[in-house]
């Protein structure tokens, strides 16, 4: 970090152009985004404001939140963007179970937090695709976010297929472009859809285990606290 600060300062002060190549996510997270280039398949893709789909506000956002962990996207062969911790934990585990470990295949999972997909996915969108596109597949896994209604008998009432389709088409149109593609949960959220799928029994068992372990942990902390108080 200090090296990058030093080089940038000398470059501005001396009006000298510096070219630095790196595989370091820490260095990549520190360099101004508009000064970066992605090298792939004997091609060089500039990330300056005239070459990408990034908006001015995206650059400001990414300079604040594109840390060394998220900068892994610059070196990946594929990127899976998710909006929360549940997906961030589950997807690599599922990939491992089905025999497609993400790290072995050069794929990184990027937790964008909430729904900031466009802030990150526009990095891979070219303003002039006729000059070539970045050949890194990007999957945006997002919730449909249509909450089912609950009737007077405490039964779930799913939205109509027409409502679901309209919402799905809107999300797809917003996120899908060039090598970026949206993958949308069937109904509400990932957790909700998992709980209503064939994993229903497993989800219930996991919830009960978590509740049991939470009680055990709380009892342990309570005993430890009382022990300390007695010693005092």
N, C-alpha and C positions, 0 to 999 in steps of 0.2 A: 504494500500500500504506500509506504514511504517512497519507494522507488518511482512509482507512477506519479505521485505528487511532485517529486523532484523533476522528472522528465517533462511533465506538463508545464511546470513553472518555467523551466529553461527554454522550452519550445516557444511559449508565449512571449517571453522577454527578449529572445534572440531572433524571433521570426524564422525559426528553423523547423523544417518538417522532419518528424521522426517516424520510422516504421518499426513496429514491434510485433513479433509473432509470439503466440503463447498458447499453451494448452491448460493454463491455470484459470480456474473459475474465479479465484480471488482477484486476479488481475483484470479479468474480463468484466467483473462487476464494478470495477473502479473507473474504467475508461469511459468517457462520454459516448453515449450510444451513437450519436451522429458521426463519430469519428471511426466507428468500427466497420470491419469488413468480414464477411463469412466466406471462407474458402472451401469450395466443394466441387469435386469432379472436374478439376482443372479450370474452374471458373471462380470469379471473385464477385461477390455481391455486396455493394455498399449499403450501409444502413443510414445514410444521410436523409434529410427531409424530402428530397426530390425523388428518391428511389424506392421508398417503402410505402406501405399503407398506413403508417403511423401518423397520428395527428399531433399537433404541437403539445396538447395536453398529455398525450401518451408519453412523450419524451420526458416531461417533467415528472410524471407519475413513476416511470420506470427508473429514473435516476434516484428516486427515493426508496423504491421497494425492490429493485432488482439486485438482490444480495448474492453472495458467493454460491449459495445453494441453488437459487433459481438460474444463475448464469450457466448452469450445466446444460441448458437448452441449446447453447451455441455449439456444443461439441457432440450432441446426440445424433444418432441415426434415425431417431423417431421420438416424438414428444407426445405424452398423454397429459392433457391439462384437466385438472379436476378442481371442484369448487370447495372442497372441505376435507377435514381430517379423516372422516370415515372412508371416503374413496381413496385417499392417500395411503391408508393402511391396507384396505381390502384388495385393491387392484394388483399390487405386486404379489400378494399372497395367492390370489386366484391364478395369476399367470404362472407362478411356481407350481401350483397343484396340477395344472393342465400341461405341464412340461414345456412352457415357453418363458423361462426366467427373463425378466426385462433387462437386467444388467448384462447378461450374456449376449443379448441381441442389441445392445447399445441404445436401449430405450429408457428415457427418463420420465418420471412422473412429476409434474409441476403443479403444486397446490397454489392456485392463483388467489384463493380466498374470496368467498362470496361469489360474485359473477363477473369478475374482471377479465374474462376471456379475451375480449377484443384488445385490451391493453397489451397483452402478450402475443396473441396470435398474429397481430398486424406486423410483427417483426418479420414474419415469413411471407408476407404478402408484398408482391412487387408492384410498384406503380406502373411499370412498363413491362408487362409479362411477355410481350412480343420479343423482348431481349433475353428471355430466359427466366425460369422460376427456380426457387430454392427447392431442391428435391429432397426435402425432409418432411415425411408425412406427420401431420399434427392432428390429433384427435381431441376434440373438446367434449368431455363427458359431463353432461349437465342435467339438472332436474327439470321436469316439465312444470313443476310447481303449480299444479291445479289441485287444490285441496278438496277432497270429497266432503259432501254434506253428511250430517248425521241426523237421522229422523227421530221421531219420538220414541221409537223402540230401540234406540241406540244402534241402529244398523247403518252401515256405510252406504251412501248413495253416490256412485261414481258419476263424473260428468259425462255428458253425451259424447258419442264418437265425433260429432261435428265440432264440438268445443275443443276436444283434444286435437283434432286435425288442424284447426285454425292456429292454435297455439304452437303446435309442432312445426307447421310451415313457417311461422314467423321466426322462431328460433333458428331453424335451418337456414333461412334466407339471410339472417343476420350474421351467422357464424361461418357458414360454408363458403369457401372461396379458394381457388387454386388448389394447393395441397393441404388446406385446412378443412376438416370435416367435422360436423356436429353429430354426437351420439346422445340421444335423449331418453331419459327414463320413461317407461310406459305411462305412468300416471302422475304421482306426486313427487316423492323424493326417493333416493336410492334406498334408504332405510325402510321406508314404507313399502316399496315394491318388493324388497327382499322378504319382508315379513309376510307378504301375501303370496309369495311364490312357493315353490316346492321346498324352500329352505325354512318354511314356517316353524317346523318343529325344532330345527337347529337354533333359530333365532330365539325362540322361547327359552330353550335350555340355557343359552348363553346369558340371557337376561337374568334368569334365576340364579345362575352361578355367580354373576357379577354382584347381584343383590346379597347373596350369601357371603361372598368374600368381603364386601363392603362392611357388613355387620361384624365380621371377624376382625377386620382391620381396626374398626372403631373401638371395639372392646379391648383390643391390644393397646391402642393409644391411651384409652382411659386407665387401664391397669398401670401402664408406664408412668402416666402423670401422677396417679395416686402414690406410686412407689417413690417418685421423686419428692412429693410433698412430705411423705413420712420421714424421708432422710433429712429434709430441711428441719 
